[in-house]
Every structure is written in C-alpha cells, then in structure tokens.
C-alpha cells in the first residue's frame, strides 16, 4: 500500500540523513549534457530521490534473494558504514530491453515502499557494504575501509549468478561496457570504482552506451 506523502518524505529524509545522498569519497565521472540522468532504451524521465532516473521494466531479479551471512568477506552489519562511501551505476539490458535493478539488494528483509520519489527500500535486518536503496541502478559502496569492490561481489551478496553468459536469471552472450569503453574481461571483475558507469547487454542487440550525469545528483 503506498505510503502517505508525509511518511514518504520522512523516509526519504531519513535515508539522506544516513549519508546515502552524499558522496564524501566520490570523484567526478562520466557525464552527459542531457537534462535526464540516464538516457536511451527503457530510461525514465522520473527522477528518484537520489536524483537518478528510475529504471523502467521488470526487476532483473528479486532483491529478496539477499541473505545475511558473510559473503566474500563482506559482512551485513546493523548500521551503514561511512568510512568509505562511493557510488556506481549499473544498467542491464536483456535483448535490448532495460531491466530494473531493484531497491533493497544487500539489505535483507527490506521492502520497497512507494514514495513520491518512487520506491525506496525500508526496514531490513542489516546492511551489506554493497547495496541499493532505489530501483535507479545506483550501487552504494559503504565500507569500513577503502578498497575497490567488484560487480561479482555485489552479485554474490545478492545470491545471483554473473558470468560471460549469465546475468541473474537471464542467459545469453554478455556484452559489458565500463565508462563508455568495452570491457573484454570477466564481467565479475568489473570494479565498482567511484562514479563507475557499468552497462551489461545480455543477448542481442547490444545497446549503445548510456551515460550518467553524476553532476546532476548529490551522489
């Protein structure tokens, strides 16, 4: 049931106060002159609470497959970490159609509550260092130490497969692009560096790179 407007804004405000709307460790990255944050097939003109366009289309996989144990040395803690806080963006196209990265990946037990700025993950048992708050493609890296995590570690937290021919529940040849350049290696090894823009195309056609205007956000 949709949250009433007052509750919705309190929810969004609480998340922003928690530090998820700032980029204390981020650096400038790929940008575009577009007035929308993301462009191309499946992009939305509606901005989420993070200032990034909400991804349209069915969820790539349910956020609920996230569990609670330590994964790849990454723990699920009672609070979000703030020592190292950056953001990356992931867009996944399946046979040319955008699939949404759901809110609440890496926040087991959370639910996506509808607010005036779109769905936002609320509640949950704990927070993994890699997680999502909204279906806008933004992956939050909030770690107790500074290090570069990988896309494979994010999918491991999610308990979803990622390989050269699998992305979550979809299968086919995976074409990867990082910051506008083709990625020829294992997609699992793609780094979640500050303001990285990652795009995966499963099957055909491989969608041209869609940039992200980080300057338009508060991330």
C-alpha atoms as one frame of an Amber mdcrd trajectory, in Angstrom:
protein
   0.000   0.000   0.000   1.518   3.386  -0.928   2.911   5.370   1.986   1.153
   8.707   2.654   3.104  11.757   1.431   4.273  12.790   4.910   5.575   9.301
   5.662   7.227   9.106   2.264   9.191  12.299   2.770  10.206  11.280   6.282
  11.503   8.008   4.841  13.475   9.743   2.110  14.799  12.320   4.558  15.954
   9.618   6.947  17.908   7.906   4.207  19.547  11.151   3.175  20.498  11.911
   6.776  22.029   8.443   6.987  24.577   9.602   4.435  23.225   7.890   1.348
  22.666  11.125  -0.507  26.228  12.406  -0.213  29.485  11.421  -1.825  32.180
  12.096   0.728  34.609   9.815  -1.119  33.343  10.152  -4.686  35.093  11.777
  -7.614  33.678  13.161 -10.839  32.986  10.670 -13.597  31.281  10.149 -16.917
  28.744  12.850 -17.694  26.326  13.920 -20.368  24.730  17.172 -21.358  21.273
  15.576 -21.268  18.705  17.016 -18.876  17.922  13.451 -17.803  20.321  11.472
 -15.682  20.083   8.394 -17.861  19.080   8.148 -21.498  18.262   5.507 -24.083
  16.008   2.443 -24.178  13.992   1.981 -21.009  15.164   5.205 -19.393  12.650
   7.187 -17.370  12.074  10.923 -17.148  11.121  10.403 -13.474  13.987  11.030
 -11.093  14.216   9.012  -7.895  15.171  10.500  -4.534  18.874  10.149  -5.411
  18.498  12.384  -8.458  18.942   9.476 -10.874  16.320   8.286 -13.363  14.340
   5.280 -12.196  14.968   2.207 -14.346  11.839   1.015 -16.128  10.934  -2.590
 -16.838  10.648  -5.708 -14.682  13.211  -6.316 -11.965  16.288  -8.220 -13.070
  15.771 -10.491 -10.042  14.056 -10.077  -6.673  16.012  -8.234  -4.005  14.764
 -10.836  -1.507  17.384 -13.406  -2.571  19.860 -11.423  -0.420  20.568 -13.408
   2.736  22.573 -12.469   5.862  25.854 -14.378   6.240  29.320 -13.067   5.428
  29.916 -13.151   1.642  33.381 -12.749   0.085  34.497 -11.275   3.418  31.707
  -8.680   3.248  29.530  -8.577   6.360  25.967  -7.469   6.917  26.021  -5.012
   9.812  23.404  -3.311  11.948  24.282   0.124  10.549  25.648   1.549   7.314
  29.387   2.192   7.158  30.666   5.694   6.385  34.466   5.434   6.317  34.413
   4.821   2.546  31.235   5.808   0.719  31.057   5.921  -3.077  28.523   5.147
  -5.800  28.488   3.236  -9.085  25.701   2.746 -11.615  24.562  -0.487 -13.258
  22.197  -0.839 -16.227  21.328  -4.299 -17.559  19.616  -4.762 -20.931  18.164
  -8.132 -21.943  17.621  -8.489 -25.693  17.658  -4.699 -25.933  15.188  -4.041
 -23.079  16.199  -2.447 -19.794  15.658  -4.495 -16.642  15.458  -2.682 -13.327
  17.979  -3.172 -10.545  15.591  -3.443  -7.580  15.637  -1.485  -4.344  16.873
  -3.413  -1.324  19.620  -5.586  -2.819  22.104  -6.051   0.031  19.504  -5.068
   2.644  17.920  -8.420   3.578  14.367  -8.254   4.871  13.738  -4.781   3.471
  10.663  -3.852   1.475  10.299  -1.300  -1.324   7.916   1.374  -0.052   6.311
   3.682  -2.594   7.119   7.360  -2.012   6.536  10.497  -4.055  10.050   9.945
  -5.441   9.464   6.310  -6.362  10.170   3.068  -4.475  12.692   3.248  -1.609
  13.973   0.292   0.432  12.754   0.476   4.024  13.441  -1.648   7.073  15.632
  -4.718   6.799  17.718  -6.871   9.110  21.128  -5.413   8.273  23.189  -3.633
   5.607  25.830  -5.207   3.419  28.648  -2.879   2.362  27.279  -3.041  -1.200
  23.571  -2.308  -1.546  20.793  -0.441  -3.362  18.187   1.925  -1.950  16.104
   2.577  -5.073  15.465   0.977  -8.490  17.670   3.578 -10.185  20.746   1.455
 -10.884  22.827   3.106  -8.155  25.007   0.724  -6.143  26.122   2.172  -2.812
  29.555   1.107  -1.606  29.679   1.871   2.118  32.685   0.141   3.599  34.634
   0.320   6.882  37.860   0.508   4.849  38.788   1.956   1.474  39.065  -0.711
  -1.198  37.736  -1.402  -4.670  34.965  -3.987  -4.701  33.771  -5.765  -7.837
  30.486  -6.317  -9.612  30.896 -10.033  -8.935  30.966  -9.410  -5.185  27.756
  -7.390  -5.453  26.051 -10.274  -7.288  27.430 -12.749  -4.733  25.782 -10.736
  -1.941  22.602 -10.839  -3.973  22.966 -14.635  -4.443  22.525 -14.183  -8.193
  24.863 -15.551 -10.917  27.079 -13.340 -13.058  29.294 -14.671 -15.856  30.070
 -14.237 -19.539  26.695 -15.804 -20.377  24.546 -15.301 -17.263  23.232 -12.221
 -15.503  20.898 -13.161 -12.650  18.060 -15.213 -14.186  18.852 -14.250 -17.789
  21.182 -16.024 -20.188  22.943 -15.178 -23.427  26.178 -13.565 -24.534  27.029
 -10.745 -22.136  28.494  -7.570 -23.638  29.965  -5.275 -20.987  30.839  -1.575
 -21.133  32.599   0.369 -18.385  32.623   4.172 -18.540  31.934   4.094 -22.268
  34.673   1.581 -23.150  34.178  -2.122 -23.963  35.109  -4.480 -21.136  36.713
  -7.595 -22.585  37.324  -9.494 -19.367  35.145 -11.397 -16.930  32.168  -9.163
 -16.003  32.600 -10.338 -12.420  35.885  -8.434 -12.227  34.420  -5.048 -13.248
  35.489  -2.623 -10.499  32.949  -0.630  -8.517  35.103   2.475  -8.601  33.814
   5.985  -7.754  31.124   7.005 -10.261  31.700   3.938 -12.437  29.022   3.573
 -15.126  28.557  -0.119 -15.932  26.325  -1.445 -18.685  25.621  -5.095 -19.471
  23.740  -6.286 -22.553  22.518  -9.878 -22.461  21.773 -11.300 -25.887  21.098
  -9.066 -28.889  21.095  -6.285 -29.725  23.931  -4.868 -27.633  22.628  -1.468
 -26.566  24.856   1.578 -27.188  26.380   3.047 -24.042  24.053   5.195 -21.934
  25.899   7.744 -19.807  25.054   9.077 -16.355  25.191  12.723 -15.328  26.586
  12.436 -11.808  26.842  16.231 -11.544  23.041  16.359 -11.551  22.883  14.174
  -8.443  24.031  14.563  -4.867  25.963  11.296  -5.030
